Structures are given as structure tokens and as C-alpha cells.
Amino acid sequence: MTTLTLNAPQAAFRALADPTRREILTLLKSKPMTIAEVAQNFDMTRAAVKKHLTILTEGGFIQVTAQGREKLNAFLPDGFAPITDWLTYFDLFWDEKLTTLADAIEADINRTSDPKDTA
């Protein structure tokens, strides 16, 4: 069975925990934006937006690049990889359990439908 460090996606989950940050990701999905452009969509200060963008950067969801005097924040779809890996780990757990259950049900059906067992 695959081993997984359960704390690996912690920064990604933290970044997605806030609805404002999820909304920022939705905005950035369409195009890279400066802090000012992002802030225009919210009733909060640029400093508050910057804090959200920092958490999204730490979570691996956005990349900040300099363009002249401005910094552009661009969406990184690969930021979801740690979460996908984490969820896949648990999918494997359920796949094994469900396969075992299916085998047990099939064995039970075969045992009860065996013509030798009927009298």
C-alpha cells in the first residue's frame, strides 16, 4: 500500500479553507491579475487581499511574477495536486474494501445458487 504524509496538503487545504480565497482563485483562473485588480472585486483593503494572495501562493495555487513595477498573480492548476494525491490515497483504501466486499457477496451468491446445495 502507498504511504502518504498526511500533512503534505496542509498548506493547500489552508488556502482553500476561506471562501474569499476560493473566489480569488476563480477570478485568477480567467487571467493573471495585479493586487489592485483583485482588490476591485472585494470590499477589503489591498493589504487584506495581499494576505489572501500570500496564503494562496504558500498553498501552491498561484504564482507571482514581476511585470514592470507590478506583480501579476497567476492561477496554477497544479496546486490541486497535493489534495488530489491525498484524496487518491483514501480512494485506494475504499477500492480495496469495496473489492473485498464484492468478492464476499459474489462468493455468497455462488454458494447459495449452487444446484448441489438445493434439496
Number of C-alpha atoms within 10 A of each C-alpha: 6 6 6 11 7 10 10 13 21 13 19 21 16 14 24 19 11 11 10 14 19 15 14 20 23 12 17 20 15 10 11 19 20 18 18 16 14 19 18 12 11 14 9 10 12 16 12 14 20 16 13 18 23 18 18 27 21 16 20 21 25 24 18 17 13 10 9 7 6 13 16 21 25 21 24 16 12 12 19 17 14 20 17 12 14 17 12 12 16 12 12 13 12 12 11 12 12 12 11 12 12 12 12 12 12 12 12 12 11 11 12 12 11 10 9 8 8 7 4
